[in-house]
Amino acid sequence: MSARLDKVNTAIRKEVAELVLRRMRDPRLTNVTITAVEVNRDLSVATVHVSALGGPEQLQAAVAALRDAAGWVRRQLASVLTMRTVPELDFVADDSARRAQRLEELFREHHRETGDEES
């Protein structure tokens, strides 16, 4: 990935996270984290990965809230980013934390069953 795309990804992630934390008042967005942003090569679409504390229902509600507000978020980004055109925003659920937790549980269970308590 190019340095420019990395810079754009970081800037969008930072600004969207700030908007969610400070300016958006939707109750579905409590305990939400913007985990990553991936802008495509032509900078037309940014995929924004969202994580939320709680179960899958809370995560899906948070993604729905952000999708509902995508136009507003994009306009806010346009006012702070120094880009000719701000990418369309595609919010997606990031359940990697939940999957990592599940893997950790499986490893612990395996270690208990095999008697290997090193890890």
N, CA, C and O atoms as CSV, one atom per row, in Angstrom:
chain,resi,resn,atom,element,x,y,z
A,1,MET,N,N,0.850,-1.176,0.000
A,1,MET,CA,C,0.000,0.000,0.000
A,1,MET,C,C,0.892,1.235,0.000
A,1,MET,O,O,1.955,1.244,0.621
A,2,SER,N,N,0.461,2.251,-0.685
A,2,SER,CA,C,1.277,3.455,-0.792
A,2,SER,C,C,1.195,4.294,0.484
A,2,SER,O,O,0.265,4.173,1.282
A,3,ALA,N,N,2.195,5.135,0.639
A,3,ALA,CA,C,2.232,6.022,1.802
A,3,ALA,C,C,1.041,6.978,1.781
A,3,ALA,O,O,0.497,7.324,2.830
A,4,ARG,N,N,0.641,7.402,0.585
A,4,ARG,CA,C,-0.497,8.314,0.476
A,4,ARG,C,C,-1.783,7.645,0.973
A,4,ARG,O,O,-2.547,8.250,1.725
A,5,LEU,N,N,-2.021,6.406,0.555
A,5,LEU,CA,C,-3.220,5.703,1.015
A,5,LEU,C,C,-3.188,5.488,2.519
A,5,LEU,O,O,-4.213,5.625,3.188
A,6,ASP,N,N,-2.029,5.155,3.054
A,6,ASP,CA,C,-1.896,5.003,4.505
A,6,ASP,C,C,-2.265,6.299,5.223
A,6,ASP,O,O,-2.961,6.288,6.239
A,7,LYS,N,N,-1.791,7.397,4.684
A,7,LYS,CA,C,-2.066,8.706,5.287
A,7,LYS,C,C,-3.559,9.035,5.234
A,7,LYS,O,O,-4.124,9.533,6.207
A,8,VAL,N,N,-4.189,8.758,4.103
A,8,VAL,CA,C,-5.631,9.009,3.953
A,8,VAL,C,C,-6.419,8.101,4.897
A,8,VAL,O,O,-7.347,8.556,5.566
A,9,ASN,N,N,-6.048,6.816,4.953
A,9,ASN,CA,C,-6.726,5.875,5.855
A,9,ASN,C,C,-6.663,6.361,7.302
A,9,ASN,O,O,-7.665,6.354,8.017
A,10,THR,N,N,-5.482,6.779,7.716
A,10,THR,CA,C,-5.292,7.246,9.091
A,10,THR,C,C,-6.103,8.511,9.368
A,10,THR,O,O,-6.738,8.632,10.416
A,11,ALA,N,N,-6.080,9.439,8.437
A,11,ALA,CA,C,-6.809,10.699,8.630
A,11,ALA,C,C,-8.310,10.454,8.723
A,11,ALA,O,O,-8.978,11.024,9.586
A,12,ILE,N,N,-8.841,9.620,7.853
A,12,ILE,CA,C,-10.283,9.341,7.879
A,12,ILE,C,C,-10.651,8.603,9.154
A,12,ILE,O,O,-11.654,8.933,9.787
A,13,ARG,N,N,-9.857,7.606,9.548
A,13,ARG,CA,C,-10.148,6.866,10.782
A,13,ARG,C,C,-10.176,7.799,11.983
A,13,ARG,O,O,-11.081,7.731,12.814
A,14,LYS,N,N,-9.182,8.666,12.065
A,14,LYS,CA,C,-9.098,9.611,13.184
A,14,LYS,C,C,-10.310,10.542,13.218
A,14,LYS,O,O,-10.909,10.742,14.275
A,15,GLU,N,N,-10.666,11.101,12.085
A,15,GLU,CA,C,-11.769,12.065,12.047
A,15,GLU,C,C,-13.119,11.406,12.292
A,15,GLU,O,O,-13.959,11.967,12.997
A,16,VAL,N,N,-13.344,10.221,11.719
A,16,VAL,CA,C,-14.619,9.529,11.949
A,16,VAL,C,C,-14.725,9.132,13.421
A,16,VAL,O,O,-15.790,9.271,14.022
A,17,ALA,N,N,-13.641,8.646,14.000
A,17,ALA,CA,C,-13.661,8.285,15.421
A,17,ALA,C,C,-13.985,9.503,16.284
A,17,ALA,O,O,-14.752,9.412,17.243
A,18,GLU,N,N,-13.401,10.623,15.936
A,18,GLU,CA,C,-13.664,11.864,16.679
A,18,GLU,C,C,-15.137,12.274,16.554
A,18,GLU,O,O,-15.749,12.689,17.538
A,19,LEU,N,N,-15.698,12.160,15.360
A,19,LEU,CA,C,-17.115,12.492,15.154
A,19,LEU,C,C,-18.010,11.584,15.993
A,19,LEU,O,O,-18.948,12.055,16.636
A,20,VAL,N,N,-17.724,10.293,15.985
A,20,VAL,CA,C,-18.532,9.344,16.749
A,20,VAL,C,C,-18.437,9.660,18.237
A,20,VAL,O,O,-19.443,9.640,18.947
A,21,LEU,N,N,-17.251,9.947,18.696
A,21,LEU,CA,C,-17.029,10.195,20.120
A,21,LEU,C,C,-17.612,11.527,20.586
A,21,LEU,O,O,-18.218,11.598,21.655
A,22,ARG,N,N,-17.436,12.558,19.812
A,22,ARG,CA,C,-17.748,13.912,20.292
A,22,ARG,C,C,-19.025,14.538,19.736
A,22,ARG,O,O,-19.652,15.350,20.416
A,23,ARG,N,N,-19.421,14.180,18.522
A,23,ARG,CA,C,-20.499,14.937,17.898
A,23,ARG,C,C,-21.773,14.155,17.627
A,23,ARG,O,O,-22.847,14.749,17.533
A,24,MET,N,N,-21.680,12.854,17.501
A,24,MET,CA,C,-22.871,12.074,17.181
A,24,MET,C,C,-23.586,11.682,18.467
A,24,MET,O,O,-22.956,11.219,19.419
A,25,ARG,N,N,-24.874,11.864,18.492
A,25,ARG,CA,C,-25.650,11.645,19.720
A,25,ARG,C,C,-26.536,10.393,19.665
A,25,ARG,O,O,-27.354,10.180,20.560
A,26,ASP,N,N,-26.387,9.586,18.651
A,26,ASP,CA,C,-27.213,8.390,18.510
A,26,ASP,C,C,-26.854,7.390,19.616
A,26,ASP,O,O,-25.686,7.029,19.758
A,27,PRO,N,N,-27.839,6.939,20.401
A,27,PRO,CA,C,-27.548,6.005,21.495
A,27,PRO,C,C,-26.995,4.659,21.005
A,27,PRO,O,O,-26.387,3.925,21.784
A,28,ARG,N,N,-27.197,4.335,19.746
A,28,ARG,CA,C,-26.650,3.082,19.209
A,28,ARG,C,C,-25.132,3.154,19.057
A,28,ARG,O,O,-24.485,2.138,18.803
A,29,LEU,N,N,-24.562,4.352,19.210
A,29,LEU,CA,C,-23.129,4.536,18.995
A,29,LEU,C,C,-22.316,4.611,20.283
A,29,LEU,O,O,-21.155,5.019,20.261
A,30,THR,N,N,-22.918,4.220,21.405
A,30,THR,CA,C,-22.131,4.166,22.640
A,30,THR,C,C,-21.218,2.947,22.581
A,30,THR,O,O,-21.608,1.888,22.089
A,31,ASN,N,N,-20.015,3.108,23.081
A,31,ASN,CA,C,-19.021,2.029,23.106
A,31,ASN,C,C,-18.650,1.511,21.718
A,31,ASN,O,O,-18.434,0.315,21.523
A,32,VAL,N,N,-18.582,2.434,20.761
A,32,VAL,CA,C,-18.205,2.091,19.389
A,32,VAL,C,C,-16.777,2.538,19.137
A,32,VAL,O,O,-16.355,3.605,19.584
A,33,THR,N,N,-16.040,1.709,18.416
A,33,THR,CA,C,-14.675,2.027,18.030
A,33,THR,C,C,-14.535,1.891,16.520
A,33,THR,O,O,-15.033,0.935,15.925
A,34,ILE,N,N,-13.861,2.845,15.912
A,34,ILE,CA,C,-13.511,2.747,14.496
A,34,ILE,C,C,-12.150,2.055,14.470
A,34,ILE,O,O,-11.141,2.651,14.846
A,35,THR,N,N,-12.123,0.811,14.031
A,35,THR,CA,C,-10.903,0.013,14.136
A,35,THR,C,C,-9.965,0.193,12.952
A,35,THR,O,O,-8.749,0.090,13.107
A,36,ALA,N,N,-10.510,0.459,11.779
A,36,ALA,CA,C,-9.659,0.603,10.597
A,36,ALA,C,C,-10.440,1.268,9.478
A,36,ALA,O,O,-11.671,1.270,9.470
A,37,VAL,N,N,-9.701,1.830,8.540
A,37,VAL,CA,C,-10.282,2.378,7.317
A,37,VAL,C,C,-9.413,1.907,6.165
A,37,VAL,O,O,-8.184,1.928,6.243
A,38,GLU,N,N,-10.066,1.485,5.103
A,38,GLU,CA,C,-9.361,1.066,3.892
A,38,GLU,C,C,-9.953,1.813,2.706
A,38,GLU,O,O,-11.098,1.579,2.317
A,39,VAL,N,N,-9.163,2.710,2.140
A,39,VAL,CA,C,-9.596,3.474,0.976
A,39,VAL,C,C,-9.128,2.738,-0.270
A,39,VAL,O,O,-8.001,2.246,-0.320
A,40,ASN,N,N,-10.005,2.662,-1.289
A,40,ASN,CA,C,-9.579,1.998,-2.513
A,40,ASN,C,C,-8.584,2.880,-3.269
A,40,ASN,O,O,-8.407,4.052,-2.937
A,41,ARG,N,N,-7.943,2.313,-4.275
A,41,ARG,CA,C,-6.843,3.000,-4.975
A,41,ARG,C,C,-7.224,4.351,-5.568
A,41,ARG,O,O,-6.419,5.282,-5.550
A,42,ASP,N,N,-8.438,4.468,-6.092
A,42,ASP,CA,C,-8.820,5.743,-6.711
A,42,ASP,C,C,-9.473,6.709,-5.726
A,42,ASP,O,O,-9.998,7.749,-6.122
A,43,LEU,N,N,-9.439,6.360,-4.447
A,43,LEU,CA,C,-9.951,7.209,-3.359
A,43,LEU,C,C,-11.444,7.502,-3.472
A,43,LEU,O,O,-11.912,8.520,-2.961
A,44,SER,N,N,-12.192,6.633,-4.128
A,44,SER,CA,C,-13.620,6.891,-4.297
A,44,SER,C,C,-14.466,6.278,-3.182
A,44,SER,O,O,-15.565,6.759,-2.904
A,45,VAL,N,N,-13.962,5.219,-2.539
A,45,VAL,CA,C,-14.720,4.547,-1.485
A,45,VAL,C,C,-13.781,4.229,-0.321
A,45,VAL,O,O,-12.667,3.740,-0.511
A,46,ALA,N,N,-14.262,4.521,0.881
A,46,ALA,CA,C,-13.523,4.166,2.097
A,46,ALA,C,C,-14.371,3.171,2.879
A,46,ALA,O,O,-15.507,3.464,3.252
A,47,THR,N,N,-13.814,2.005,3.120
A,47,THR,CA,C,-14.480,1.004,3.948
A,47,THR,C,C,-14.056,1.259,5.392
A,47,THR,O,O,-12.874,1.190,5.730
A,48,VAL,N,N,-15.042,1.553,6.235
A,48,VAL,CA,C,-14.785,1.905,7.628
A,48,VAL,C,C,-15.206,0.725,8.501
A,48,VAL,O,O,-16.380,0.358,8.533
A,49,HIS,N,N,-14.244,0.134,9.210
A,49,HIS,CA,C,-14.497,-1.022,10.065
A,49,HIS,C,C,-14.890,-0.542,11.462
A,49,HIS,O,O,-14.210,0.288,12.065
A,50,VAL,N,N,-15.996,-1.079,11.957
A,50,VAL,CA,C,-16.591,-0.638,13.216
A,50,VAL,C,C,-16.663,-1.806,14.187
A,50,VAL,O,O,-17.063,-2.911,13.821
A,51,SER,N,N,-16.270,-1.546,15.434
A,51,SER,CA,C,-16.384,-2.531,16.496
A,51,SER,C,C,-17.220,-1.918,17.611
A,51,SER,O,O,-17.211,-0.703,17.808
A,52,ALA,N,N,-17.942,-2.765,18.339
A,52,ALA,CA,C,-18.768,-2.264,19.442
A,52,ALA,C,C,-18.756,-3.269,20.576
A,52,ALA,O,O,-18.763,-4.480,20.355
A,53,LEU,N,N,-18.737,-2.748,21.798
A,53,LEU,CA,C,-18.865,-3.620,22.959
A,53,LEU,C,C,-20.279,-4.172,22.993
A,53,LEU,O,O,-21.228,-3.518,22.561
A,54,GLY,N,N,-20.401,-5.362,23.505
A,54,GLY,CA,C,-21.704,-6.003,23.550
A,54,GLY,C,C,-21.750,-7.129,22.533
A,54,GLY,O,O,-20.719,-7.572,22.028
A,55,GLY,N,N,-22.924,-7.570,22.250
A,55,GLY,CA,C,-23.093,-8.688,21.335
A,55,GLY,C,C,-23.236,-8.249,19.890
A,55,GLY,O,O,-23.097,-7.070,19.562
A,56,PRO,N,N,-23.514,-9.214,19.040
A,56,PRO,CA,C,-23.680,-8.928,17.618
A,56,PRO,C,C,-24.817,-7.938,17.323
A,56,PRO,O,O,-24.766,-7.194,16.344
A,57,GLU,N,N,-25.832,-7.943,18.177
A,57,GLU,CA,C,-26.949,-7.015,17.969
A,57,GLU,C,C,-26.493,-5.566,18.108
A,57,GLU,O,O,-26.881,-4.707,17.317
A,58,GLN,N,N,-25.661,-5.300,19.125
A,58,GLN,CA,C,-25.153,-3.942,19.332
A,58,GLN,C,C,-24.255,-3.525,18.172
A,58,GLN,O,O,-24.296,-2.375,17.735
A,59,LEU,N,N,-23.458,-4.443,17.681
A,59,LEU,CA,C,-22.575,-4.138,16.553
A,59,LEU,C,C,-23.384,-3.820,15.310
A,59,LEU,O,O,-23.093,-2.846,14.616
A,60,GLN,N,N,-24.391,-4.624,15.020
A,60,GLN,CA,C,-25.215,-4.369,13.835
A,60,GLN,C,C,-25.997,-3.060,13.968
A,60,GLN,O,O,-26.184,-2.345,12.983
A,61,ALA,N,N,-26.450,-2.748,15.176
A,61,ALA,CA,C,-27.162,-1.484,15.402
A,61,ALA,C,C,-26.228,-0.298,15.175
A,61,ALA,O,O,-26.631,0.710,14.596
A,62,ALA,N,N,-24.983,-0.420,15.631
A,62,ALA,CA,C,-24.007,0.660,15.449
A,62,ALA,C,C,-23.701,0.862,13.969
A,62,ALA,O,O,-23.632,1.997,13.498
A,63,VAL,N,N,-23.520,-0.232,13.237
A,63,VAL,CA,C,-23.252,-0.129,11.801
A,63,VAL,C,C,-24.446,0.509,11.098
A,63,VAL,O,O,-24.265,1.349,10.217
A,64,ALA,N,N,-25.653,0.126,11.473
A,64,ALA,CA,C,-26.855,0.713,10.869
A,64,ALA,C,C,-26.924,2.215,11.148
A,64,ALA,O,O,-27.260,2.997,10.259
A,65,ALA,N,N,-26.609,2.613,12.373
A,65,ALA,CA,C,-26.630,4.036,12.726
A,65,ALA,C,C,-25.621,4.811,11.886
A,65,ALA,O,O,-25.920,5.903,11.403
A,66,LEU,N,N,-24.441,4.253,11.715
A,66,LEU,CA,C,-23.411,4.940,10.929
A,66,LEU,C,C,-23.786,4.988,9.450
A,66,LEU,O,O,-23.532,5.984,8.773
A,67,ARG,N,N,-24.385,3.921,8.957
A,67,ARG,CA,C,-24.838,3.938,7.556
A,67,ARG,C,C,-25.915,4.994,7.357
A,67,ARG,O,O,-25.933,5.684,6.338
A,68,ASP,N,N,-26.815,5.121,8.336
A,68,ASP,CA,C,-27.859,6.152,8.264
A,68,ASP,C,C,-27.256,7.553,8.235
A,68,ASP,O,O,-27.799,8.452,7.593
A,69,ALA,N,N,-26.146,7.736,8.923
A,69,ALA,CA,C,-25.520,9.053,9.043
A,69,ALA,C,C,-24.353,9.248,8.075
A,69,ALA,O,O,-23.626,10.234,8.191
A,70,ALA,N,N,-24.159,8.347,7.138
A,70,ALA,CA,C,-22.982,8.385,6.254
A,70,ALA,C,C,-22.859,9.708,5.490
A,70,ALA,O,O,-21.754,10.230,5.346
A,71,GLY,N,N,-23.952,10.243,5.009
A,71,GLY,CA,C,-23.907,11.519,4.282
A,71,GLY,C,C,-23.432,12.653,5.175
A,71,GLY,O,O,-22.597,13.464,4.774
A,72,TRP,N,N,-23.969,12.704,6.384
A,72,TRP,CA,C,-23.562,13.743,7.335
A,72,TRP,C,C,-22.086,13.595,7.688
A,72,TRP,O,O,-21.350,14.582,7.724
A,73,VAL,N,N,-21.653,12.359,7.949
A,73,VAL,CA,C,-20.252,12.114,8.296
A,73,VAL,C,C,-19.351,12.555,7.147
A,73,VAL,O,O,-18.318,13.187,7.370
A,74,ARG,N,N,-19.741,12.225,5.927
A,74,ARG,CA,C,-18.936,12.602,4.761
A,74,ARG,C,C,-18.827,14.126,4.633
A,74,ARG,O,O,-17.754,14.647,4.329
A,75,ARG,N,N,-19.919,14.830,4.860
A,75,ARG,CA,C,-19.887,16.303,4.806
A,75,ARG,C,C,-18.964,16.872,5.882
A,75,ARG,O,O,-18.243,17.841,5.642
A,76,GLN,N,N,-18.992,16.265,7.071
A,76,GLN,CA,C,-18.104,16.720,8.134
A,76,GLN,C,C,-16.642,16.481,7.763
A,76,GLN,O,O,-15.782,17.318,8.035
A,77,LEU,N,N,-16.369,15.344,7.146
A,77,LEU,CA,C,-15.007,15.051,6.699
A,77,LEU,C,C,-14.553,16.050,5.650
A,77,LEU,O,O,-13.397,16.472,5.648
A,78,ALA,N,N,-15.457,16.427,4.759
A,78,ALA,CA,C,-15.107,17.377,3.691
A,78,ALA,C,C,-14.662,18.709,4.266
A,78,ALA,O,O,-13.853,19.410,3.659
A,79,SER,N,N,-15.186,19.067,5.436
A,79,SER,CA,C,-14.826,20.353,6.018
A,79,SER,C,C,-13.468,20.336,6.728
A,79,SER,O,O,-12.898,21.395,6.991
A,80,VAL,N,N,-12.946,19.140,7.040
A,80,VAL,CA,C,-11.668,19.075,7.770
A,80,VAL,C,C,-10.529,18.433,6.990
A,80,VAL,O,O,-9.362,18.691,7.284
A,81,LEU,N,N,-10.844,17.606,6.007
A,81,LEU,CA,C,-9.792,16.948,5.227
A,81,LEU,C,C,-9.405,17.810,4.035
A,81,LEU,O,O,-10.241,18.502,3.454
A,82,THR,N,N,-8.145,17.760,3.683
A,82,THR,CA,C,-7.667,18.542,2.545
A,82,THR,C,C,-7.617,17.663,1.295
A,82,THR,O,O,-6.569,17.495,0.671
A,83,MET,N,N,-8.764,17.118,0.956
A,83,MET,CA,C,-8.878,16.269,-0.228
A,83,MET,C,C,-9.840,16.933,-1.202
A,83,MET,O,O,-10.811,17.575,-0.802
A,84,ARG,N,N,-9.555,16.767,-2.473
A,84,ARG,CA,C,-10.450,17.334,-3.485
A,84,ARG,C,C,-11.846,16.726,-3.357
A,84,ARG,O,O,-12.849,17.441,-3.368
A,85,THR,N,N,-11.897,15.409,-3.237
A,85,THR,CA,C,-13.168,14.703,-3.089
A,85,THR,C,C,-13.049,13.728,-1.925
A,85,THR,O,O,-12.095,12.953,-1.851
A,86,VAL,N,N,-14.004,13.768,-1.031
A,86,VAL,CA,C,-14.023,12.838,0.096
A,86,VAL,C,C,-14.682,11.543,-0.388
A,86,VAL,O,O,-15.727,11.589,-1.038
A,87,PRO,N,N,-14.082,10.393,-0.078
A,87,PRO,CA,C,-14.642,9.118,-0.546
A,87,PRO,C,C,-16.027,8.839,0.024
A,87,PRO,O,O,-16.382,9.328,1.096
A,88,GLU,N,N,-16.797,8.052,-0.704
A,88,GLU,CA,C,-18.044,7.508,-0.165
A,88,GLU,C,C,-17.651,6.631,1.014
A,88,GLU,O,O,-16.585,6.016,1.002
A,89,LEU,N,N,-18.497,6.570,2.023
A,89,LEU,CA,C,-18.186,5.798,3.221
A,89,LEU,C,C,-19.033,4.530,3.268
A,89,LEU,O,O,-20.258,4.586,3.161
A,90,ASP,N,N,-18.375,3.402,3.427
A,90,ASP,CA,C,-19.049,2.116,3.556
A,90,ASP,C,C,-18.702,1.555,4.932
A,90,ASP,O,O,-17.576,1.112,5.158
A,91,PHE,N,N,-19.661,1.572,5.845
A,91,PHE,CA,C,-19.428,1.103,7.208
A,91,PHE,C,C,-19.701,-0.399,7.283
A,91,PHE,O,O,-20.750,-0.871,6.846
A,92,VAL,N,N,-18.740,-1.146,7.844
A,92,VAL,CA,C,-18.883,-2.600,7.965
A,92,VAL,C,C,-18.538,-3.025,9.390
A,92,VAL,O,O,-17.742,-2.380,10.073
A,93,ALA,N,N,-19.151,-4.121,9.819
A,93,ALA,CA,C,-18.910,-4.662,11.157
A,93,ALA,C,C,-17.536,-5.316,11.213
A,93,ALA,O,O,-17.148,-6.063,10.315
A,94,ASP,N,N,-16.816,-5.022,12.276
A,94,ASP,CA,C,-15.516,-5.643,12.531
A,94,ASP,C,C,-15.656,-6.466,13.798
A,94,ASP,O,O,-15.617,-5.932,14.907
A,95,ASP,N,N,-15.820,-7.766,13.627
A,95,ASP,CA,C,-15.988,-8.627,14.790
A,95,ASP,C,C,-14.701,-9.361,15.136
A,95,ASP,O,O,-14.746,-10.420,15.761
A,96,SER,N,N,-13.564,-8.818,14.743
A,96,SER,CA,C,-12.282,-9.491,14.992
A,96,SER,C,C,-11.994,-9.624,16.489
A,96,SER,O,O,-11.391,-10.614,16.903
A,97,ALA,N,N,-12.405,-8.665,17.303
A,97,ALA,CA,C,-12.178,-8.768,18.752
A,97,ALA,C,C,-12.952,-9.946,19.330
A,97,ALA,O,O,-12.435,-10.689,20.164
A,98,ARG,N,N,-14.186,-10.112,18.884
A,98,ARG,CA,C,-14.998,-11.228,19.363
A,98,ARG,C,C,-14.395,-12.555,18.900
A,98,ARG,O,O,-14.353,-13.519,19.665
A,99,ARG,N,N,-13.927,-12.607,17.645
A,99,ARG,CA,C,-13.316,-13.827,17.130
A,99,ARG,C,C,-12.013,-14.140,17.872
A,99,ARG,O,O,-11.733,-15.304,18.162
A,100,ALA,N,N,-11.221,-13.119,18.179
A,100,ALA,CA,C,-9.973,-13.327,18.917
A,100,ALA,C,C,-10.267,-13.855,20.317
A,100,ALA,O,O,-9.568,-14.739,20.811
A,101,GLN,N,N,-11.297,-13.315,20.950
A,101,GLN,CA,C,-11.676,-13.777,22.277
A,101,GLN,C,C,-12.102,-15.247,22.221
A,101,GLN,O,O,-11.743,-16.033,23.098
A,102,ARG,N,N,-12.858,-15.610,21.204
A,102,ARG,CA,C,-13.301,-16.997,21.048
A,102,ARG,C,C,-12.105,-17.926,20.825
A,102,ARG,O,O,-12.057,-19.017,21.395
A,103,LEU,N,N,-11.147,-17.507,20.008
A,103,LEU,CA,C,-9.946,-18.314,19.786
A,103,LEU,C,C,-9.168,-18.500,21.089
A,103,LEU,O,O,-8.681,-19.593,21.378
A,104,GLU,N,N,-9.058,-17.443,21.858
A,104,GLU,CA,C,-8.362,-17.524,23.142
A,104,GLU,C,C,-9.053,-18.537,24.060
A,104,GLU,O,O,-8.383,-19.305,24.751
A,105,GLU,N,N,-10.386,-18.538,24.069
A,105,GLU,CA,C,-11.130,-19.512,24.867
A,105,GLU,C,C,-10.845,-20.933,24.390
A,105,GLU,O,O,-10.669,-21.839,25.204
A,106,LEU,N,N,-10.802,-21.127,23.077
A,106,LEU,CA,C,-10.517,-22.446,22.526
A,106,LEU,C,C,-9.111,-22.917,22.901
A,106,LEU,O,O,-8.913,-24.086,23.231
A,107,PHE,N,N,-8.131,-22.003,22.848
A,107,PHE,CA,C,-6.766,-22.352,23.238
A,107,PHE,C,C,-6.696,-22.751,24.710
A,107,PHE,O,O,-6.045,-23.734,25.062
A,108,ARG,N,N,-7.369,-21.985,25.565
A,108,ARG,CA,C,-7.371,-22.320,26.997
A,108,ARG,C,C,-7.998,-23.686,27.239
A,108,ARG,O,O,-7.491,-24.491,28.020
A,109,GLU,N,N,-9.111,-23.929,26.554
A,109,GLU,CA,C,-9.789,-25.212,26.700
A,109,GLU,C,C,-8.876,-26.349,26.232
A,109,GLU,O,O,-8.797,-27.389,26.887
A,110,HIS,N,N,-8.203,-26.159,25.126
A,110,HIS,CA,C,-7.278,-27.174,24.611
A,110,HIS,C,C,-6.153,-27.433,25.616
A,110,HIS,O,O,-5.798,-28.582,25.877
A,111,HIS,N,N,-5.597,-26.359,26.176
A,111,HIS,CA,C,-4.512,-26.513,27.146
A,111,HIS,C,C,-4.984,-27.248,28.404
A,111,HIS,O,O,-4.242,-28.051,28.970
A,112,ARG,N,N,-6.202,-26.976,28.835
A,112,ARG,CA,C,-6.739,-27.684,30.003
A,112,ARG,C,C,-6.927,-29.179,29.693
A,112,ARG,O,O,-6.633,-30.035,30.528
A,113,GLU,N,N,-7.414,-29.477,28.497
A,113,GLU,CA,C,-7.659,-30.873,28.122
A,113,GLU,C,C,-6.364,-31.642,27.945
A,113,GLU,O,O,-6.307,-32.829,28.266
A,114,THR,N,N,-5.331,-31.001,27.446
A,114,THR,CA,C,-4.061,-31.702,27.198
A,114,THR,C,C,-3.112,-31.612,28.379
A,114,THR,O,O,-2.081,-32.285,28.392
A,115,GLY,N,N,-3.439,-30.793,29.374
A,115,GLY,CA,C,-2.580,-30.647,30.531
A,115,GLY,C,C,-1.402,-29.718,30.289
A,115,GLY,O,O,-0.501,-29.624,31.123
A,116,ASP,N,N,-1.402,-29.046,29.178
A,116,ASP,CA,C,-0.325,-28.111,28.832
A,116,ASP,C,C,-0.705,-26.727,29.332
A,116,ASP,O,O,-1.501,-26.036,28.694
A,117,GLU,N,N,-0.147,-26.311,30.467
A,117,GLU,CA,C,-0.515,-25.035,31.083
A,117,GLU,C,C,0.528,-23.963,30.870
A,117,GLU,O,O,0.516,-22.964,31.590
A,118,GLU,N,N,1.446,-24.121,29.898
A,118,GLU,CA,C,2.511,-23.132,29.675
A,118,GLU,C,C,1.942,-21.795,29.247
A,118,GLU,O,O,2.390,-20.770,29.760
A,119,SER,N,N,0.983,-21.746,28.341
A,119,SER,CA,C,0.526,-20.499,27.744
A,119,SER,C,C,-0.477,-19.804,28.572
A,119,SER,O,O,-0.955,-18.734,28.194
